[in-house]
Amino acid sequence: MGASSLSFKWLSKRAAGLLLHPTSLPGAYGVGVLGQHAFATVDFLKEAGIDYWQMLPLGPTGFGDSPYQSLSIFAGNPYLIDFQPLLENGLLLPNELHALEDIPADRVDFARLYLIKQPLLRLAYRRFKEQKRAYLPNYGLFDDFQQREAHWLEAFCGYMALKEAFNGAFWGDWPTGCRTLAAARQSREWQASAPAREAHAFNQYLFHGQWRELKSYASQAGIEIIGDVPIFVALDSADVWAEPHLFEMSKAGQPDVVAGVPPDYFSATGQLWGNPLYAWKAMEKDGYNWWIRRLQSAFDLFDVVRLDHFRGFHDYWRIPAGSAD
């Protein structure tokens, strides 16, 4: 990633933009997706003379479904996968989507969406395997995607598969032999989770394939997409589980200090975010490779990247873990 490969026109040109998360787009299946309404939004922006489409983080959400508490900083949110290409390719049947039609259209019911959409994605994966397909049109080879994204995909899929196996429990409460990626690779659970791991990889294949199509369409229309990179990551995430040495943490799943801010006009007791803090000296040892990978991934997805709470690179609060507020 070099400066010459990035667009900096926003530094010298005044332009209008729209802040709209894809989950807020209209649609028939309970949540906005990377489908026809997303492409129609690009058309609207072009016609209105609006140059930028800004989004919140696109990662898969955990408890509470906040995009700022993502299960992975690299992965995409499966809720955003459009089912239309799966219908067109025979991986899903129209009658199988009826359950989604009962979900409210004016808000996202994440609890019901999880119970309905995740099994449908798993069904699409099984049919993909049963039909011995190697790819879906315009998405590239599934094997090529897995090899290209292996630097984060293996950890994320392993984390998600084990989280399923342990009934959604926080990774710090998993059996001792699974509390780090390195240990989990040697476990029986890892071997047993192979089909689930590949199913999660397939979800990411679909998300990234659909995202590339939307991003290409926006680029052709002259619309640049502004992405969002939260400065902190969630404790219950593949990122912390896979590389715990990069965070201030003495024991697996038990941070020594967490993020937040003192009392202000938002809250009389301050804001206790609870995110683990970075072990900056450990990161320095390999030239901040983790941050380089993270920003490279962001610039693969977006034209412009917003660093949320970027001041935290210089000044941040260290709150003892376990504090009440």
C-alpha positions in Angstrom: 0.0 0.0 0.0 1.7 3.2 -1.2 0.6 6.8 -1.0 0.6 7.0 -4.8 -2.1 4.2 -5.0 -4.6 6.1 -2.8 -7.0 8.8 -3.6 -6.5 12.1 -1.8 -8.8 14.3 -3.9 -10.9 14.8 -0.8 -8.1 16.9 0.6 -8.4 19.6 -2.0 -12.0 19.4 -3.2 -15.2 20.4 -1.4 -17.9 17.7 -2.0 -21.1 16.4 -0.6 -21.6 13.0 1.0 -24.2 10.7 2.4 -23.8 8.7 5.6 -25.9 5.6 5.2 -25.2 2.2 6.6 -26.2 -0.6 4.2 -28.4 -2.3 6.9 -30.7 0.8 6.6 -31.4 0.2 3.0 -35.0 -1.0 2.1 -35.6 -4.6 1.2 -37.9 -7.5 1.5 -35.9 -9.7 3.9 -35.5 -7.8 7.2 -32.3 -5.9 6.6 -30.6 -3.9 3.9 -28.2 -5.9 1.8 -25.6 -5.4 -1.0 -28.3 -5.9 -3.7 -30.5 -3.8 -6.0 -31.2 -1.1 -3.4 -27.5 -0.6 -2.8 -26.9 -0.1 -6.6 -29.9 2.2 -6.7 -28.4 4.3 -4.0 -25.2 4.7 -6.1 -27.5 5.8 -9.0 -29.2 8.4 -6.7 -25.9 9.8 -5.5 -24.6 10.2 -9.0 -27.8 11.9 -10.2 -27.8 14.2 -7.1 -24.2 15.2 -7.6 -23.1 13.6 -4.3 -19.6 12.3 -4.5 -19.2 10.2 -1.3 -21.1 7.4 0.3 -19.9 7.0 4.0 -20.6 3.9 6.0 -20.3 2.5 9.5 -18.0 -0.5 10.0 -19.1 -3.5 7.9 -17.8 -6.3 10.2 -20.0 -9.1 11.6 -21.6 -8.0 14.9 -21.7 -9.8 18.2 -23.9 -9.3 21.3 -25.9 -6.0 20.9 -25.2 -5.9 17.2 -23.2 -2.7 17.3 -20.9 -2.2 14.3 -18.3 -0.9 16.7 -18.2 -4.2 18.6 -17.4 -6.5 15.7 -16.4 -10.2 15.8 -13.6 -9.4 13.3 -12.0 -6.3 11.9 -11.3 -8.1 8.6 -14.6 -10.1 8.0 -17.8 -8.8 6.4 -21.2 -9.0 8.0 -23.2 -12.0 6.6 -26.4 -10.1 7.2 -25.5 -7.9 4.3 -25.4 -10.8 1.8 -28.0 -10.5 -0.9 -30.0 -13.7 -1.5 -30.9 -12.9 -5.1 -27.6 -14.3 -6.6 -28.1 -17.4 -4.5 -31.6 -17.8 -6.0 -30.4 -17.3 -9.5 -27.7 -19.9 -9.0 -30.0 -22.5 -7.5 -28.4 -22.4 -4.1 -31.7 -21.3 -2.5 -35.3 -21.7 -3.6 -37.9 -19.0 -3.4 -40.2 -20.8 -1.0 -37.3 -21.1 1.5 -37.2 -17.3 1.9 -40.9 -17.0 3.1 -39.9 -16.9 6.8 -37.9 -13.7 6.2 -41.0 -11.9 4.8 -42.5 -11.8 8.3 -39.6 -9.8 9.8 -40.4 -6.1 10.3 -39.6 -3.9 7.3 -39.2 -0.6 9.3 -36.5 -1.9 11.6 -33.9 -4.7 11.8 -34.9 -7.4 14.2 -31.4 -8.9 14.6 -32.5 -11.7 16.9 -35.0 -13.1 14.4 -32.7 -12.4 11.5 -29.9 -14.5 13.1 -32.3 -17.4 13.6 -33.5 -17.3 10.0 -30.7 -16.0 7.8 -27.8 -18.0 9.2 -29.5 -21.4 8.5 -30.3 -20.2 5.0 -26.7 -19.3 4.3 -25.6 -22.7 5.7 -28.1 -24.4 3.3 -26.7 -22.4 0.4 -23.2 -23.6 1.3 -24.3 -27.3 1.5 -25.8 -27.0 -2.0 -22.7 -25.4 -3.3 -20.7 -28.3 -2.0 -23.2 -31.0 -3.2 -23.2 -29.5 -6.7 -19.4 -29.6 -6.6 -19.1 -26.0 -7.7 -15.8 -24.2 -7.7 -17.2 -20.6 -8.0 -20.2 -18.4 -8.5 -20.3 -16.1 -11.5 -18.3 -12.8 -11.0 -17.0 -13.9 -7.6 -13.9 -15.8 -8.6 -12.8 -19.2 -7.4 -13.8 -20.1 -3.9 -10.4 -21.8 -3.3 -8.5 -18.7 -4.6 -10.5 -16.5 -2.2 -9.5 -18.7 0.7 -5.9 -18.7 -0.2 -5.8 -14.9 -0.8 -7.5 -14.1 2.5 -5.9 -16.8 4.6 -4.0 -14.3 6.7 -7.2 -13.5 8.6 -9.8 -16.0 7.2 -8.5 -19.1 9.0 -8.6 -17.4 12.4 -12.0 -15.9 11.9 -13.6 -19.1 10.6 -12.0 -21.1 13.4 -13.2 -18.6 16.0 -16.8 -18.6 14.6 -17.0 -22.4 14.3 -15.7 -22.9 17.9 -18.1 -20.2 19.1 -20.9 -22.2 17.6 -19.6 -25.5 19.1 -19.5 -23.8 22.6 -23.0 -22.4 22.3 -21.9 -18.8 21.7 -19.8 -18.5 24.8 -17.1 -15.9 25.1 -13.7 -17.4 24.0 -12.2 -16.7 27.5 -14.7 -19.3 28.8 -13.9 -21.9 26.3 -12.0 -25.1 27.3 -8.3 -24.3 28.0 -7.1 -26.1 24.9 -9.1 -23.7 22.6 -8.5 -20.3 24.2 -5.9 -19.3 21.6 -5.7 -20.0 17.9 -2.3 -21.7 18.3 -3.7 -24.2 20.9 -7.0 -24.7 19.1 -5.3 -25.9 15.9 -4.1 -29.0 17.9 -7.5 -29.7 19.5 -10.1 -32.3 18.7 -12.7 -29.5 18.4 -10.6 -28.0 15.5 -10.7 -31.2 13.5 -14.4 -31.6 14.1 -15.2 -28.0 13.1 -13.8 -28.3 9.6 -17.2 -28.2 7.8 -18.4 -25.3 9.9 -15.1 -23.4 9.3 -15.5 -23.8 5.5 -19.2 -22.7 5.8 -18.1 -19.4 7.4 -15.4 -19.0 4.7 -18.2 -19.4 2.1 -20.2 -16.6 3.8 -17.1 -14.4 3.5 -16.7 -15.4 -0.2 -20.3 -14.3 -0.8 -19.9 -11.0 1.1 -16.6 -10.0 -0.6 -17.8 -11.0 -4.0 -20.9 -8.9 -3.7 -19.0 -6.0 -2.2 -16.5 -6.0 -5.1 -19.4 -5.7 -7.5 -21.0 -2.8 -5.6 -17.7 -1.1 -5.2 -16.9 -1.4 -8.9 -20.3 0.0 -9.8 -19.7 2.9 -7.5 -16.3 3.6 -8.9 -17.7 3.6 -12.5 -20.3 6.1 -11.4 -17.6 8.4 -9.8 -18.8 7.7 -6.3 -16.1 7.1 -3.6 -16.9 5.1 -0.5 -15.8 6.2 2.9 -15.2 3.3 5.3 -14.9 3.4 9.1 -12.1 1.8 11.2 -12.8 1.8 15.0 -9.6 2.4 16.9 -10.4 -0.4 19.4 -11.5 -3.9 18.8 -14.0 -6.0 20.7 -12.7 -8.3 23.5 -15.0 -11.1 22.2 -13.5 -11.2 18.7 -11.4 -13.3 16.5 -8.8 -10.6 16.5 -8.0 -10.7 20.2 -8.4 -14.5 20.4 -6.0 -15.1 17.5 -3.3 -12.7 18.7 -3.7 -12.0 22.4 -0.1 -11.0 22.9 -0.9 -7.7 21.1 -3.2 -6.6 23.9 -2.7 -5.7 27.6 -3.9 -9.1 28.9 -2.2 -11.2 31.6 -4.5 -14.2 31.2 -6.6 -15.5 28.3 -9.8 -13.5 28.1 -8.9 -11.3 31.0 -7.7 -7.8 30.1 -5.7 -5.9 32.6 -7.1 -2.6 31.5 -9.9 -1.5 29.2 -11.0 1.5 27.1 -13.4 4.3 28.0 -13.6 8.0 28.8 -14.2 9.9 32.0 -17.4 11.8 32.9 -18.5 14.4 30.4 -21.8 15.9 29.1 -22.8 12.5 27.7 -22.6 10.7 31.0 -22.0 11.7 34.6 -20.2 8.4 35.3 -18.2 8.4 32.1 -18.3 5.8 29.3 -16.9 2.3 30.0 -16.4 0.8 26.6 -14.7 -2.3 27.9 -12.4 -2.9 24.8 -9.0 -4.3 25.5 -6.1 -1.9 25.0 -3.1 -2.5 22.7 0.2 -3.7 23.9 2.1 -1.1 21.9 5.6 -2.3 22.7 4.7 -5.8 21.5 3.3 -4.3 18.3 6.4 -2.2 17.8 8.6 -5.4 17.7 7.3 -6.4 14.3 6.9 -2.9 12.9 3.2 -2.6 13.7 2.4 -5.4 11.2 -1.0 -5.8 12.7 -2.0 -2.2 12.0 -0.5 -2.4 8.5 -2.6 -5.4 7.7 -5.6 -3.8 9.2 -5.3 -0.6 7.1 -4.4 -2.5 4.0 -7.6 -4.5 4.4 -9.5 -1.3 4.9 -8.1 0.3 1.7 -8.9 -2.9 -0.2 -12.6 -2.2 0.6 -12.8 1.6 0.7 -11.5 4.7 -1.2 -11.3 6.8 1.9 -10.9 5.5 5.5 -12.1 7.3 8.6 -10.2 6.4 11.8 -12.7 6.5 14.6 -11.3 8.1 17.8 -7.9 8.5 16.1 -6.7 10.7 18.9 -6.4 7.5 20.9 -3.2 6.8 19.0 -1.6 9.5 21.1 -3.8 9.8 24.2 -6.2 7.3 25.7 -7.6 6.3 29.1 -6.5 3.1 30.8 -9.3 1.9 33.1 -8.6 -1.1 35.4 -10.6 -4.1 34.2 -13.6 -4.8 36.4 -14.3 -1.2 37.2 -18.0 -0.4 37.6 -17.9 2.8 35.5 
